[in-house]
Amino acid sequence: MTTTGALPTPITVFASSYLLVGVAVLTLISATGSIFAMPEFSYHSQRLDGEGASAATLLALILFTLLASVFTTLCLLLAYLNGRGSATGRVLTWVLGGLAMCFNIALLTVEVYEAVSWYRDLIRIVALMTLLFTLGGITLLALPRSHEYFRAARVRAAQAAGRGH
């Protein structure tokens, strides 16, 4: 465990931060898989639907890869902020976590990536693991030990700001 000044980070916040790092890694894996799947999707789209579908499929994969990269960065930033006791980071983690859970549930139910079986399997496994990691991470931040830590960090920051004036 790390500390914020003299404030020890509880195991709940520590574990939540590492689960967020795990979500970032899983998202990066899916983004990398999307890059490697582009040629296969392009081939299947051209063969089955023509050139227009191929361009739309590639655009969707590129957009997914870009959004996944941004999401990865946000997860890493929030993991850092939560570890430092940022109440704003905690709230943003809940918001982003809720959005991530909705998105991953959609990935598990929509079957637009069926043409490339290895990619379908990758996305399903990563989406399921991301759901579990996200649910665990946001739940740990809601526990009483985490709440005490964030409250103490806020009080400490307010006291430090008062001494600075």
C-alpha angles and dihedrals in degrees: 000000000000130000137229100219103304092340111104115218110238119233090248093062092039092053092044091054091051091048088054089051087051090053089051091052092047091049090050089051091053091047091051090048089053091055091051092045095054097088092048094048090047091052094048093045094050092047095048108026111015135246098310094059091048092056092046092050093049091047090052091050092048091049091048090050092050093047091047090053092052091046090051090054092048092050092052092047092049092048088055094045093048091051089054092052099253110165089197090055090050093053092044089051090056091049095045090042092054091049091047092051091051091048093049093048087054090050089053094050103038117078103198093123098056095114093076107049099194090052091048090053093045093051093047094050093045092046092051093047091046090053091052095045092046094048090049093047097049092043092053090052090055096055120108094248090055092046091053090050095051092045091050091047090052092049091047092050091049091050091048090050090050092053092049093063 
